[in-house]
Amino acid sequence: MAHKQIISLFVHNHPGVLLRVTSLFTRRGFNIDSLTVSPAGTDGYSRMTIRIEGDDNAIEQFINQVMKIVDVKKAEALPQDSSVASELILIKVSTKTHNDNDILAVTSSYHASLVNIGENSLTFRASGTPDEIDTLVKELDRFGILEMARTGIAALENGDRCLNNNS
């Protein structure tokens, strides 16, 4: 059964690594739901956090294939029940047809911060799990979303184990 899965990669920080990894997605027919690349905290390395949809066999096959890329040092699927994931969104909502207080009531329940007030819009910043952000977007859609930007997922496995070493 297909499900969304977060995969973490520990890679050399070289030009072309991202292209080689994303090309593998294209060849395997995976759609990238979220992709975040950032320094890994170890000189010369980056961490890629990718969310894709697939069944367990397809995800395992993808991990085996990505490990064949020379610059990929480690790749693993993060267990949903023992990892933490978060994402940031900026979202601009129209105020032309709705009362600002109605919009503020929805956003406050998601701990979204008002960061800009336009003549006909309100812009909010919120962070949370990908599911929480998806739900916030659905809730605000009825007011008229003018624009949004999502950062992509940042995720780590719970406990002491780290992707960048064997602990």
Beta strands, then each sheet from edge to edge (+ up, - down):
strand 1: 3-12
strand 2: 32-39
strand 3: 45-54
strand 4: 72-77
strand 5: 83-94
strand 6: 113-117
strand 7: 121-128
strand 8: 145-150
strand 9: 154-157
sheet 1: 2+ 3- 1+ 4-
sheet 2: 6+ 7- 5+ 8-
sheet 3: 6+ 7- 5+ 9-
end
